[in-house]
Amino acid sequence: MQAQYVLPLVDISKLQSPDLADRIEVAHALDHACKEVGFLYLQGSQFNFDYAKALIEMAQSYFSQDLDTKMQHYIGKSKNHSGYVPIGEEQFAGNSYDLKEAYDVNYDYQGPETDCPLLGPTLWPEDPDFKSIVSQYYSHLREISRQIFSAFALALGVREDFFESKITDAPSQLRLIHYPYNPEVRDAEGIGAHTDYECFTLLLPTAPGLQVLNKAGEWIDIPLIENTLVMNIGDMMEILSNGKYLATKHRVKKVSEERYSFPLFCACNYDTVIEPVIHTENSKYSALIGGEHLFNQTAQTFQYLKHRVASGELVLKNAVPLSSFGLEEQAETAS
């Protein structure tokens, strides 16, 4: 079943205010929206959509290249899960594939050498403009995400700077995703239903197609609103909030028109212990290591990593199955 629903819209402009009362006002609005749906629109004076326009144009240029050229920077060649993702590389719970290609960009960590598989320099194409434009957008949204983390701290009843030390070198990933034009496809139920693994996602889409699963088990079409981003809750924020906010299953339905999508998946530092921020006897979740969870979920999705697991080259520690978070109805309906 498909339905129309208008997501809440939250203006985060006041997160830049020196007045704590203004920032608390935004935190309350985020809190209400995330309790109700887990998906919402964001607008704010801090967003520079000129950066977004440049990113879209660069993605259009990059993905227009032939496959052999793009495969020179195949994600399986990288040391830290970055680079080009061809169609069919990702496989979600239920063994479903998305008809899409992508380029995955990591935080260019410059600290001491680390064994963390999601940190380190991104595998960039040779085109310097690609790196410059994509990095500009990444840095812009990363700064805004820091403001949003502070708002979540206020909403959860802890110090406003609670997350500051936990997001200094976070493996937050920006994806440039291309859904190719296919005139043979009719609007239909999509594939690849999933929750996001991180704390929250900031999404810039260029065309309709995104659907969200609501509490009634209905797939809801999410229309575009100009000069907004779509935000949704991920697995880690579900744990941090002790289930106050639920990671929401979503998918992209099959549509004939070409579509681009640019999610920034906002995470905590790799070694951060993810557990309810306020400890009570009624905690619903066991603690996990943020980066470990993120990599384990990724390794259960990407073909090149699944092959390494199957061969014994890669061993996943403390991995939980895909679709382990969100509403029970979601797991049943979206399987």
C-alpha positions as MATLAB code, in Angstrom:
seq = 'MQAQYVLPLVDISKLQSPDLADRIEVAHALDHACKEVGFLYLQGSQFNFDYAKALIEMAQSYFSQDLDTKMQHYIGKSKNHSGYVPIGEEQFAGNSYDLKEAYDVNYDYQGPETDCPLLGPTLWPEDPDFKSIVSQYYSHLREISRQIFSAFALALGVREDFFESKITDAPSQLRLIHYPYNPEVRDAEGIGAHTDYECFTLLLPTAPGLQVLNKAGEWIDIPLIENTLVMNIGDMMEILSNGKYLATKHRVKKVSEERYSFPLFCACNYDTVIEPVIHTENSKYSALIGGEHLFNQTAQTFQYLKHRVASGELVLKNAVPLSSFGLEEQAETAS';
ca = [
       0.000    0.000    0.000;
       1.237    3.488   -0.871;
       0.078    6.695    0.780;
       0.815   10.404    0.818;
       2.037   12.029    4.001;
       3.581   15.391    4.734;
       6.689   15.059    6.874;
       7.300   17.622    9.608;
       9.508   20.550    8.599;
      11.973   21.937   11.145;
      13.834   25.210   10.694;
      17.259   24.850   12.325;
      18.415   28.450   11.744;
      18.362   29.208   15.482;
      21.003   26.547   16.174;
      23.444   29.324   15.213;
      22.012   31.644   17.869;
      24.121   32.598   20.923;
      20.906   32.398   22.964;
      20.503   28.965   24.572;
      16.717   29.379   24.605;
      16.727   29.606   20.795;
      18.763   26.425   20.473;
      16.497   24.617   22.939;
      13.499   25.658   20.831;
      14.991   23.855   17.817;
      15.911   20.861   19.967;
      12.285   20.531   21.082;
      11.098   20.681   17.464;
      13.578   17.970   16.443;
      12.575   15.862   19.422;
       8.888   16.015   18.520;
       9.481   15.216   14.846;
      11.826   12.306   15.540;
       9.467   10.730   18.076;
       6.572   10.866   15.637;
       8.113    9.747   12.357;
      11.909    9.548   12.363;
      11.909   11.367    9.000;
      11.623   15.124    8.534;
      12.559   18.052    6.322;
      15.214   20.524    7.452;
      15.567   24.120    6.351;
      17.830   26.821    7.711;
      19.818   29.917    6.923;
      23.052   27.951    7.348;
      22.428   25.841    4.222;
      24.286   26.985    1.084;
      22.468   25.384   -1.827;
      25.021   26.740   -4.316;
      27.287   23.989   -2.983;
      24.497   21.499   -3.630;
      24.034   22.713   -7.205;
      27.754   22.313   -7.903;
      27.684   18.811   -6.401;
      24.762   17.747   -8.599;
      26.458   19.033  -11.749;
      29.693   17.247  -10.853;
      27.843   13.981  -10.202;
      26.074   14.230  -13.560;
      29.416   14.681  -15.282;
      31.121   11.864  -13.384;
      28.431    9.220  -13.878;
      28.185    9.986  -17.617;
      31.603    8.353  -18.089;
      31.931    4.809  -19.406;
      32.002    1.929  -16.929;
      35.665    1.051  -17.541;
      36.711    4.569  -16.564;
      34.618    4.537  -13.407;
      35.840    1.054  -12.425;
      39.409    2.369  -12.250;
      38.393    3.588   -8.795;
      36.257    0.593   -7.803;
      35.515    0.599   -4.086;
      37.040   -2.871   -3.685;
      40.445   -1.384   -4.544;
      40.390    1.033   -1.604;
      41.729    0.436    1.892;
      38.932    2.281    3.648;
      35.715    1.590    1.748;
      35.661    4.539   -0.619;
      35.354    4.860   -4.367;
      33.047    3.790   -7.183;
      30.169    1.385   -6.479;
      28.798   -0.314   -9.632;
      25.221   -1.458  -10.129;
      24.601   -4.720   -8.238;
      27.415   -4.267   -5.706;
      25.037   -3.679   -2.788;
      22.682   -6.352   -1.512;
      20.328   -5.586    1.357;
      18.400   -7.867    3.690;
      16.139  -10.113    1.636;
      18.821  -10.448   -1.077;
      17.436   -7.467   -3.003;
      19.485   -5.202   -5.245;
      19.074   -1.555   -6.123;
      19.447   -0.419   -9.720;
      21.933    2.299   -8.875;
      25.597    3.240   -8.964;
      27.410    5.411   -6.466;
      30.630    7.091   -5.413;
      31.415    6.842   -1.704;
      33.479    9.550   -0.017;
      34.936    9.290    3.483;
      36.187   11.803    5.994;
      39.813   12.353    4.968;
      41.301   11.443    8.334;
      44.778   12.946    8.772;
      45.669   11.625   12.233;
      48.064    8.835   13.269;
      47.942    5.655   11.220;
      44.989    3.497   12.215;
      43.668    0.022   11.509;
      40.082    1.291   11.406;
      38.710    0.144    8.031;
      36.550    3.251    7.486;
      39.177    5.931    8.163;
      41.868    7.272    5.906;
      42.149    9.167    2.639;
      39.352    8.740    0.105;
      40.093    6.967   -3.174;
      39.575    9.990   -5.442;
      39.315   10.149   -9.251;
      42.088   12.058  -11.017;
      39.834   15.051  -11.743;
      40.846   17.706   -9.148;
      37.521   19.512   -9.579;
      35.691   16.381   -8.414;
      37.632   16.321   -5.148;
      37.309   20.079   -4.627;
      33.546   20.310   -5.211;
      32.657   17.127   -3.336;
      34.908   18.036   -0.391;
      33.356   21.507   -0.230;
      29.865   20.041    0.120;
      31.063   17.401    2.603;
      32.731   19.986    4.853;
      29.696   22.272    4.696;
      27.255   19.581    5.794;
      29.676   18.167    8.353;
      29.680   21.525   10.138;
      25.874   21.650   10.090;
      25.757   18.086   11.418;
      27.770   19.227   14.454;
      25.021   21.735   15.239;
      22.411   18.999   14.891;
      24.339   16.684   17.219;
      24.282   19.478   19.820;
      20.522   19.826   19.366;
      20.055   16.100   19.905;
      22.090   16.334   23.113;
      19.691   18.987   24.407;
      16.694   16.938   23.290;
      17.999   13.883   25.154;
      18.598   15.802   28.374;
      22.398   15.779   28.485;
      25.027   18.514   28.140;
      24.861   20.420   24.865;
      28.495   19.485   24.162;
      27.899   15.786   24.929;
      28.744   14.681   21.377;
      31.619   17.111   20.715;
      34.420   14.726   21.702;
      32.632   11.856   19.970;
      32.529   13.324   16.453;
      36.038   14.734   15.968;
      37.127   12.044   13.467;
      33.847   10.331   12.698;
      33.658    7.960    9.697;
      30.696    9.896    8.305;
      30.292    9.016    4.654;
      28.923   11.072    1.767;
      27.437    9.085   -1.094;
      26.868   10.360   -4.615;
      24.132    8.035   -5.914;
      22.851    7.770   -9.485;
      19.663    5.940  -10.426;
      19.900    5.640  -14.239;
      17.042    6.444  -16.594;
      15.129    3.322  -17.580;
      12.127    3.828  -19.894;
      11.036    0.211  -19.381;
      10.381    0.667  -15.673;
       6.968    1.650  -14.369;
       6.382    3.105  -10.929;
       6.359    0.037   -8.709;
       7.239   -1.197   -5.281;
      10.913   -0.710   -4.797;
      13.732   -2.830   -3.456;
      16.484   -2.362   -0.933;
      14.369   -1.478    2.108;
      16.710   -0.748    5.023;
      17.525    1.429    7.988;
      20.641    3.593    8.007;
      23.418    2.379   10.277;
      24.677    5.702   11.639;
      23.152    8.335   13.968;
      21.251   10.327   11.369;
      21.318   11.067    7.652;
      21.141   14.377    5.783;
      19.797   13.716    2.290;
      19.728   15.878   -0.833;
      17.528   14.232   -3.539;
      16.915   15.543   -7.071;
      13.698   13.677   -7.935;
      10.843   11.810   -6.238;
      11.126    8.123   -5.424;
      11.954    7.963   -1.710;
       9.447    6.037    0.399;
       9.259    5.642    4.183;
       7.543    2.881    6.154;
       5.175    4.327    8.771;
       3.901    2.810   12.014;
       0.875    1.376   10.198;
       3.120   -0.606    7.867;
       2.352    1.643    4.883;
       4.913    2.902    2.389;
       4.711    6.705    2.289;
       5.845    8.722   -0.738;
       8.124   11.616    0.240;
       7.766   14.592   -2.142;
      10.531   17.069   -2.856;
      10.513   20.466   -1.153;
      12.856   23.038   -2.655;
      15.757   24.265   -0.502;
      15.354   21.599    2.148;
      17.193   18.442    3.108;
      15.524   15.255    4.303;
      16.779   13.958    7.653;
      16.189   10.530    9.149;
      17.158    8.640   12.284;
      19.649    5.761   12.062;
      20.459    2.694   14.157;
      22.936    4.421   16.460;
      20.594    7.257   17.425;
      17.922    4.664   18.190;
      20.325    3.163   20.730;
      21.536    6.514   22.076;
      17.923    7.578   22.683;
      17.019    4.177   24.201;
      14.319    3.737   21.575;
      12.820    7.201   21.970;
      13.661    7.723   18.300;
      13.361    4.733   15.973;
      15.460    4.061   12.904;
      12.934    4.128   10.081;
      12.961    1.746    7.146;
      12.975    3.388    3.742;
      13.558    2.530    0.108;
      13.610    4.051   -3.362;
      10.791    2.826   -5.565;
      11.382    2.018   -9.207;
      10.748    5.040  -11.383;
      11.567    5.630  -15.029;
      13.167    9.061  -14.595;
      16.837    9.571  -13.860;
      17.492   10.407  -10.225;
      20.439   11.540   -8.113;
      20.648   11.382   -4.350;
      23.305   12.658   -1.950;
      23.112   11.338    1.626;
      25.626   12.268    4.306;
      25.546    9.531    6.942;
      26.467   11.204   10.227;
      28.290    8.928   12.668;
      30.306    9.104   15.878;
      34.025    8.356   16.101;
      34.942    4.785   15.233;
      35.723    3.680   18.790;
      32.741    5.430   20.436;
      30.695    3.208   22.731;
      27.107    3.548   21.531;
      24.682    3.088   24.419;
      21.703    4.973   25.866;
      22.937    8.424   26.903;
      20.919    8.266   30.119;
      21.480    5.009   31.988;
      18.400    3.468   33.561;
      17.338    0.007   34.638;
      15.013   -0.010   31.641;
      17.679    0.277   28.955;
      16.494   -1.659   25.900;
      19.819   -1.951   24.109;
      23.216   -3.501   24.659;
      26.210   -1.268   24.065;
      28.132   -1.584   20.825;
      31.178    0.044   19.262;
      29.982    2.572   16.697;
      32.557    1.987   13.975;
      32.479   -1.759   14.472;
      28.700   -1.798   13.985;
      28.961    0.441   10.943;
      31.606   -1.719    9.288;
      29.846   -4.989   10.167;
      26.601   -3.788    8.574;
      28.509   -2.535    5.545;
      30.328   -5.852    5.194;
      26.982   -7.664    5.098;
      25.817   -5.444    2.235;
      28.709   -5.007   -0.226;
      29.689   -7.903   -2.466;
      33.452   -7.358   -2.291;
      33.369   -7.471    1.528;
      30.984  -10.433    1.631;
      33.439  -12.376   -0.526;
      36.233  -11.602    1.956;
      34.071  -12.791    4.837;
      33.162  -15.995    2.983;
      36.831  -16.726    2.212;
      37.898  -16.177    5.825;
      40.046  -13.179    4.905;
      37.748  -10.926    6.925;
      36.216  -11.820   10.297;
      33.347   -9.734   11.673;
      33.268   -9.317   15.449;
      30.002   -8.788   17.323;
      27.977   -8.422   14.124;
      24.185   -8.206   14.321;
      21.989   -9.140   11.347;
      20.729   -6.534    8.922;
      17.259   -5.172    9.791;
      17.924   -5.438   13.542;
      16.602   -1.955   14.312;
      13.385    0.009   13.908;
       9.787   -0.986   14.396;
       8.868   -4.651   14.583;
       6.215   -3.953   11.957;
       8.941   -2.613    9.692;
      10.973   -5.790    9.830;
       7.904   -7.839    8.972;
       6.513   -5.575    6.261;
       9.729   -4.717    4.468;
      11.243   -8.182    4.355;
];
